[in-house]
Amino acid sequence: MLQIRHQSAFGIQTKKLGATDTKGARIKASKLGYVTARPDTLTLPYGYSLSGASVHEPAMRKLHDQISHNPDIDRHQQKDCNHVAISTWTDTGYIFTFIDGGNND
């Protein structure tokens, strides 16, 4: 018999912000999904020594750490949503989806 276990999930979307007259290029990370407490975004300098998803990972990881250590976030999401289940690219960046790592057997 199939047993379905509740899984928590949320995502982080990153996108490249182009350089302006006063700022260099940056990567902005924003949280997606059912996580309501702040911080919801952060911006880091663009890592020119990296390429592809590696440029976006530092911003994603830093925002994930801030979300994971925020006492206002539901404890189930805080301790369990730490496995990147899916990462995909968009026209301007990447989307990283985290799940709690549970199984459905």
BELJO-V682244 format. One line per field, one symbol per residue. burial: # if it has 24 or more other ideal C-beta (glycine too) atoms within 12 Angstrom, else .. A space follows every 50 residues. Layout:
# BELJO-V682244
burial=???
This chain:
# BELJO-V682244
burial=.......##########........########.#.....####.#.... ..#.##########.###....#...##..##..........######## .....
